[in-house]
Amino acid sequence: MFTNNEIDQVFQALAHTTRREILDLVRDKPGQSVGELAQCFDVSRIAVMNHLAVLTTAGLIISEKDGRSRRLYLNAMPIREIYDRWTDSYSEQWLDRMSEIKLMAEAVADKQNKR
């Protein structure tokens, strides 16, 4: 289970358009180098590396040294864990509410049928 600080890091990383685009590019072409990735943007390589540092700290990018370059891979697990955390708890909450509504509707229908 993620701590609140780790969840904050993931949301901070996802809050920037360029970082989301980086994630898309790495997902679509796993194992690309930092240089290859940097060529996709009209900013300096240093700016791309700063974005990668935020994504790596959040656990969304895994970088692997390959000789003189780094290969980049998407790690979607932090996003999945956050998704599961909220969908599980909210789904359960809504399921309980829907069950209550169903029982109330059935009670009203029973009353009307007995008349």
BAVEX-192815 format. One record per residue (C-alpha): residue number from 1; residue in one letter; x, y, z. Coordinates in Angstrom, 3 decimals. Example, Ala and Ser with C-alpha at 12.3 -4.5 7.8 and 13.67 -1.06 7.14 Angstrom:
% residues 2
+-----+---------+----------+----------+----------+
| num | residuo |        X |        Y |        Z |
+-----+---------+----------+----------+----------+
|   1 |       A |   12.300 |   -4.500 |    7.800 |
|   2 |       S |   13.670 |   -1.060 |    7.140 |
+-----+---------+----------+----------+----------+
//
This chain:
% residues 115
+-----+---------+----------+----------+----------+
| num | residuo |        X |        Y |        Z |
+-----+---------+----------+----------+----------+
|   1 |       M |    0.000 |    0.000 |    0.000 |
|   2 |       F |    1.284 |    3.431 |   -0.891 |
|   3 |       T |    1.832 |    6.167 |    1.670 |
|   4 |       N |    0.172 |    9.546 |    1.214 |
|   5 |       N |    3.562 |   11.009 |    0.265 |
|   6 |       E |    4.044 |    8.403 |   -2.478 |
|   7 |       I |    0.542 |    9.045 |   -3.799 |
|   8 |       D |    1.265 |   12.795 |   -3.815 |
|   9 |       Q |    4.419 |   12.149 |   -5.860 |
|  10 |       V |    2.454 |   10.180 |   -8.454 |
|  11 |       F |   -0.207 |   12.887 |   -8.758 |
|  12 |       Q |    2.470 |   15.591 |   -8.954 |
|  13 |       A |    4.226 |   13.669 |  -11.713 |
|  14 |       L |    0.981 |   13.186 |  -13.652 |
|  15 |       A |   -0.034 |   16.835 |  -13.252 |
|  16 |       H |    2.317 |   18.048 |  -15.995 |
|  17 |       T |    1.403 |   17.604 |  -19.663 |
|  18 |       T |    4.959 |   16.920 |  -20.786 |
|  19 |       R |    5.398 |   14.178 |  -18.193 |
|  20 |       R |    2.174 |   12.497 |  -19.305 |
|  21 |       E |    3.429 |   12.682 |  -22.898 |
|  22 |       I |    6.747 |   11.136 |  -21.805 |
|  23 |       L |    4.838 |    8.268 |  -20.196 |
|  24 |       D |    2.877 |    7.724 |  -23.415 |
|  25 |       L |    6.054 |    7.694 |  -25.508 |
|  26 |       V |    7.843 |    5.286 |  -23.167 |
|  27 |       R |    4.770 |    3.027 |  -23.062 |
|  28 |       D |    4.613 |    2.972 |  -26.868 |
|  29 |       K |    8.345 |    2.336 |  -27.293 |
|  30 |       P |    9.767 |    0.607 |  -24.215 |
|  31 |       G |   13.523 |    0.541 |  -23.907 |
|  32 |       Q |   14.187 |    3.755 |  -25.778 |
|  33 |       S |   17.132 |    5.837 |  -24.650 |
|  34 |       V |   16.946 |    9.234 |  -22.987 |
|  35 |       G |   18.458 |   10.743 |  -26.143 |
|  36 |       E |   15.766 |    9.210 |  -28.362 |
|  37 |       L |   13.070 |   10.468 |  -26.025 |
|  38 |       A |   14.552 |   13.974 |  -25.827 |
|  39 |       Q |   14.389 |   14.282 |  -29.615 |
|  40 |       C |   10.585 |   14.183 |  -29.392 |
|  41 |       F |   10.454 |   17.511 |  -27.536 |
|  42 |       D |   11.316 |   21.128 |  -28.329 |
|  43 |       V |   13.074 |   21.570 |  -24.995 |
|  44 |       S |   16.602 |   20.847 |  -23.844 |
|  45 |       R |   17.757 |   17.371 |  -22.945 |
|  46 |       I |   18.274 |   18.675 |  -19.390 |
|  47 |       A |   14.577 |   19.672 |  -19.217 |
|  48 |       V |   13.569 |   16.167 |  -20.334 |
|  49 |       M |   15.933 |   14.655 |  -17.762 |
|  50 |       N |   14.348 |   16.829 |  -15.044 |
|  51 |       H |   10.924 |   15.510 |  -16.020 |
|  52 |       L |   12.312 |   11.970 |  -15.999 |
|  53 |       A |   13.678 |   12.537 |  -12.498 |
|  54 |       V |   10.187 |   13.447 |  -11.255 |
|  55 |       L |    8.691 |   10.404 |  -12.998 |
|  56 |       T |   11.403 |    8.126 |  -11.618 |
|  57 |       T |   10.957 |    9.446 |   -8.070 |
|  58 |       A |    7.227 |    8.724 |   -8.390 |
|  59 |       G |    8.055 |    5.185 |   -9.531 |
|  60 |       L |    6.422 |    5.659 |  -12.936 |
|  61 |       I |    9.611 |    5.252 |  -14.981 |
|  62 |       I |   12.262 |    2.620 |  -14.553 |
|  63 |       S |   15.605 |    3.396 |  -16.119 |
|  64 |       E |   18.188 |    0.742 |  -16.820 |
|  65 |       K |   21.807 |    1.462 |  -17.626 |
|  66 |       D |   22.870 |    0.069 |  -20.991 |
|  67 |       G |   26.504 |    0.937 |  -21.685 |
|  68 |       R |   26.689 |    4.722 |  -21.923 |
|  69 |       S |   22.930 |    5.230 |  -22.260 |
|  70 |       R |   19.852 |    4.617 |  -20.161 |
|  71 |       R |   16.895 |    2.589 |  -21.370 |
|  72 |       L |   13.474 |    3.739 |  -20.179 |
|  73 |       Y |   10.471 |    1.615 |  -19.235 |
|  74 |       L |    7.007 |    2.475 |  -17.969 |
|  75 |       N |    5.985 |    1.173 |  -14.556 |
|  76 |       A |    2.200 |    1.535 |  -14.411 |
|  77 |       M |    1.874 |   -0.144 |  -10.994 |
|  78 |       P |    1.674 |    3.119 |   -8.986 |
|  79 |       I |   -1.222 |    4.302 |  -11.163 |
|  80 |       R |   -2.899 |    0.901 |  -10.901 |
|  81 |       E |   -2.592 |    0.829 |   -7.116 |
|  82 |       I |   -4.108 |    4.295 |   -6.791 |
|  83 |       Y |   -6.902 |    3.348 |   -9.205 |
|  84 |       D |   -7.633 |    0.141 |   -7.314 |
|  85 |       R |   -7.596 |    1.950 |   -3.976 |
|  86 |       W |  -10.274 |    4.433 |   -5.019 |
|  87 |       T |  -12.380 |    2.277 |   -7.259 |
|  88 |       D |  -12.556 |   -0.511 |   -4.688 |
|  89 |       S |  -13.588 |    1.785 |   -1.842 |
|  90 |       Y |  -15.965 |    3.916 |   -3.931 |
|  91 |       S |  -17.479 |    0.896 |   -5.652 |
|  92 |       E |  -18.186 |   -0.685 |   -2.281 |
|  93 |       Q |  -19.744 |    2.554 |   -1.028 |
|  94 |       W |  -21.987 |    2.873 |   -4.101 |
|  95 |       L |  -22.898 |   -0.792 |   -3.988 |
|  96 |       D |  -24.103 |   -0.352 |   -0.400 |
|  97 |       R |  -26.134 |    2.721 |   -1.388 |
|  98 |       M |  -27.670 |    0.962 |   -4.397 |
|  99 |       S |  -28.665 |   -1.991 |   -2.185 |
| 100 |       E |  -30.407 |    0.414 |    0.199 |
| 101 |       I |  -32.267 |    2.079 |   -2.682 |
| 102 |       K |  -33.309 |   -1.318 |   -4.063 |
| 103 |       L |  -34.667 |   -2.393 |   -0.657 |
| 104 |       M |  -36.600 |    0.867 |   -0.276 |
| 105 |       A |  -38.060 |    0.535 |   -3.785 |
| 106 |       E |  -39.109 |   -3.050 |   -3.080 |
| 107 |       A |  -40.727 |   -1.982 |    0.211 |
| 108 |       V |  -42.721 |    0.740 |   -1.579 |
| 109 |       A |  -43.751 |   -1.727 |   -4.314 |
| 110 |       D |  -44.876 |   -4.257 |   -1.676 |
| 111 |       K |  -46.991 |   -1.595 |    0.058 |
| 112 |       Q |  -48.652 |   -0.620 |   -3.186 |
| 113 |       N |  -49.358 |   -4.256 |   -4.122 |
| 114 |       K |  -51.052 |   -4.885 |   -0.763 |
| 115 |       R |  -53.513 |   -2.073 |   -1.285 |
+-----+---------+----------+----------+----------+
//
